[in-house]
């Protein structure tokens, strides 16, 4: 049996934050943290081709790719480095006749539930594919609010088998791309949650400029819109010494938005960002989220364990 935790992390831009006194949340990053590995009976086989895949971009950060599953499709899938495991909706699971191989214990912000874990014979994007892949079956209700017609999420259990370049401006994904020149920033693929290991992660060190002690480990997430920091505990609220020139605004959900923030990863800096500092308790193995889209172009080498940020074309 696979035990996982499914977390819908709520992040949105400041100009969309409030509507009639309530928090209006566009869709949120889908974060799936696995506590155990996929059952050993599934031995994945990989095929990678060097090609360009065009994707659909929504709201400047959500990446949707056409995906073949068990030779059927294509279906619209969200590409999400923040999800440790691939997810499909129940209708697609029925259509595929996917075999149930276990259960997944899923924890959202508001509830805990049991979902099925199924076997997928093949998942393919372009000519790159993974066979014998375990997938969570979930309704994906919040994701579908943002993107009607979506049938699943490509998580790191699929993506970690490849090296690829994401170009947000050109809206292309290049599998099998050789590493471009530029600084190689290392990431960790394993974290810890309540003493247990989490797998299929992209945990990278980032620094908040002009903030004392602002160097932290964040999850590099293609499904997040803006950077977000979580409290250490449900009843705690991190009090960082943000520079006095930064703007603050509070929301009804116990959040504070810090404006005009500069984030540095390696030698790459990104200026004038909003950062959400949340009061809500989130079970997570990193301090917060680092959206991949703030870099516009990013090369992820799973084979080498590094990223190259904003490589020159």
Secondary structure, 3 states (H helix, E strand, C coil): CCCEEEEEECCCCHHHCEECCEECCCCCEEEEEECCCCCCCCCCEEECCCEEEECEEECCCEEEEEEEECCEEEEEEEECCCECCCEECHHHHHHHCCEEEEEEEEECCCCEEEEEEEEEEEEEECCEEEEEEEEEECCCHHHHHHCCCCCEEECHHHHCCCEEEEECCCCEEEECCCCCCCCCEEEECCEEECCEEEECCCEEEEEECCCCCCEEEEEEECCCCCEEECCCCCCCCCCCCCCCCCCEEECCCCEEEEEEEEEEECCEEEEEEEEEEECCCCCCCCCEEEEHHHHCEEEEECCCCEEEECCCC
